[in-house]
């Protein structure tokens, strides 16, 4: 008669063994999910999951993947400390609307071939018909933010493309920050990026309801241990609204701020180089 060898096991949904449940190297199985666990010890005992259907996933003890899927067209991004999460893709601010013409017409509007509704910033659009660029004011009129009016008829079979810069576009998404500092505490974090970003250029704009506006540019670098910065191009309407400092903290290069006034709003635009 065959001998059945069984490991420690639980049929309870989401049950995970504790360190006290397994000896070092011993295997436990959750039969509800088909997940396998073992105890490891790299100086500190812990339970790790192995197998093809993990509830969580960490790679090289460095990158932790999310436990659920994101939304359609989202991408994985890192916080600079090894934690990955789903987030919206940065917008380029440029959309190409394509219309395959099925009748004689001069008005281009509404849903295109991909069901996207025409929207653009007048004066920033480009219009093509069968690959030939049209001239605004001569070949077409940007009637509104949702209509292109051709001077000559487009015929059935023609393809009209509108390259549009949308009014809601954020061309610096992902490299733009906005903070409001309610206190004048010294060395508050204005920006924090992984030390892999060896140099960053900032354009900083600070505003205060009564104290005015202060703008400056900053270059920030690091050598992995320390951060160094230079501040230049300062201009302000009344008086300086902030002072800056920098450091490396927990693997991140940080630009720190000390506001001169409470409730100071500070925006940054960053150009990063790794």
N, C-alpha and C positions, 0 to 999 in steps of 0.2 A: 504494500500500500504506500502511495506517495505521501511524503511528509509535507505539511503546509507550514511554511515559515512566515510569520506575520510580525510586522513592526508595530511599535506603539502607534495608536491611531485614535482619531476622533471624527465623528460624523456630524459634529455641530458646525453650522454655518459660521464662517469667519473666525473659528477657533484657531489660535496660534499657541504652540507650547511655550511654557515659561522655561527659564534656565534650569529651574529645579526639576522639570519634567524629564529632561534628557541628560545623559552623561556625555562627556566630551566625545564627539564623533558618532554618537548614536543618532538614529534616524527616526523621525516621527512623521505621520501622514495624516492630512485632513482629507477624509474620503468624500466629503461633500463637494469639495472643489478639485480634488485630485492634486493637491499641493504637498510638496515634500519639504521638510525642515530638518536642520541639523544644528548641533551646537558647535561653535568655533571659539577659539581663544587666542587672541593676538596680544595678550597681556591683560585683556578684559573679556570675560566670557559674554557671549551674546548668541541669540538664535538668528540664523539666516535661512532664507528660503531658497530652494534650488528647484530646477525644473523648467518646463516650457510654458507654464501658465501662472507666472508670479503675480501676487497681489500688488507688489511694488518692485521696482527695478533700480538697482544702483550699480554703476559700472566703475570698476577700478577704485571703489570706495571714494569716488570723486564726483560723479554725476548722478543725481537722483531724478528719475523720470516721473512725470505725473501718473496718477493712478486711473485717470479717466481721459477720454478723448476730448479735444477741443471742438470748436464750431467749424463749419465748412470754410475752407480757405485760410484758416489760422495756421500759424507756424510756431515751431518750438523756439523759445528764447531762453537765455540764461540770465540769472541775476548777478553773475560775476563771482558767485561763491559756490557753484556746482549744482544749484537747484534749477531744473528746467521746468518751464510751464508754457502752456499755449497762450498766444497773444495774437491780436490782429496784425496783419502785415502792414508795414509802413506804406503810406500812400504816396505814389509818385506825383499825384495831382494831375496826371495826364490820362485822358480817356479817349479812345478811338471809337467813334460811332460809325458803323458801316450800314449803308442802305442800298440794297439791290432793287432798282426801280422796276416796277411792273406796269406802269402806265405813264402817259405824258404828264409831267407836273413841273412846277417851279418851287414849291414849298417843301422844305425838308424839316420834319418835326416829328415828335412822338417816338414810339418804340422803333429801334433799329432791328437788324437781322438777328441780334442776340437778345432781344427783348429789353435792351437798355434804353431808357428814355433820355432824349437829347437834353443836355444841360451844359452850358459853357459860359465863360466870362467874355463878354463882347469886347473885341479888340485884341484878344489873346488867342483866338481860334485860327485854324488853318483848314481850308476846304479843298478837296481834290475830287475830280470826276474822271474816272477811268485812269487814275494815276497822274493826271495833269493838275498841277496846282493852280487854283483860281485866285484872282486878285480881288481883294475886298474893295467894294465901292464901284468896281467896274464889272466884274463877273458875278458878284453876289452881294447881298446886303445882309449884315447881321441884324435882323429885325428886332430880336429880343434875345434873352438868354436861352430860349427854347425853340427858336425858329431860324432857319437859314433860307433866305429867298433868292433863288437863282435868277439872273437876268435873262438867260436863255433856257428853253425847255430841256429838262432831262428826259430821255426817252427810255422806253422799256428795254431792259437789258443793261443799261448804264449802272455803274457802281459809284456811289457818292460816299466819300469818307470825310468826316469832320473830326479833326484832331483838336480836342478841347482841354483847356485848363479850367477845372471846375472851381467855382467860387468858394467851395468848402474845403479845398485842398490844403493839407498841411505838409509843405515841402520839407520840413525838418523834423517830422515825427520820429521819435526815437532818439534824437539828439537835441531835443528842446525840453527844458524843465521850467516849471513855474512854482514858486514857493512863496508863502506868506509867513513871515516870522513875527509872531505875536509878542516875543520878548526880546530884550537887548542882551541876552546871555551871550557870553563870548564863545567863539569857536563852535557854532552850530553848523551842521553839515549842509553845505550848499549843493555839493555834487560828490558822488562816490562811484568810482569805476575800477575795475580790476587792474592790477599792476601790469597786465599784458598790454594795456593802453599806455605806451611809454611816454607819449606826449599828447596834450590836448590844448587847443586854443579855444578860449571862451570869449564871447561877446556878452557882457553883463549889463542888464538894465534894471535899476532899482527905482521904485516910485513910492511916494508917501503922500497921503492926502493933504498934509499941510507943509511938509518939509521939502517938497519938490521932487526932482528927478536927478539921478546920478547914473552915468554910463561909464564903462571902462572895458578894456581888453586885458586878458590874462593869458600867459603861456605857463603851463604846468607840466613838469616832467618828473620821472622817478627812476631810481636805480634798483628798485626792488626792495630797498630798505628804508630809504628816505625820499621825500618829495620836495621839489624846489619850484618856486614860481616867481614870475616877474609881472608886475601890474603897470600898465601904461595907458596913455590916451584918456586919462580921466577928464570928464567934463560933468559939471553939475550946475543946477540952476540957483541953488541957495548955498548949500554946504554939503560936505561929504556925508553920504547916507550909510557907509559901511567901511569896515576894514577886513582884510582877508589874511588867512594863514593856510598852511597845508601840512599834511602828514601821510604816512602809510599806516593803515590800521586793518588788521585781520585780512591781509592780502589785497586791500583796496587802496588806491590812491585817492585822497580826499582833498577837496577844496572847502575850507571852512570860512564862515562869515560871522562877524560881530556887527549887528545892525546898530545904528546910532539912535534909532527910534523904534518904538513898538509898532506893530502892524505895518511892517515894511514888506512890500511885494517885490520879489526879485525873479526876473526871467533870465535864463541863459540859453545861448545857442552855442553848440559845441562842434568843433572839427577835430576828429580823433585820428591818431596815427599809432599803429601797433609796432 
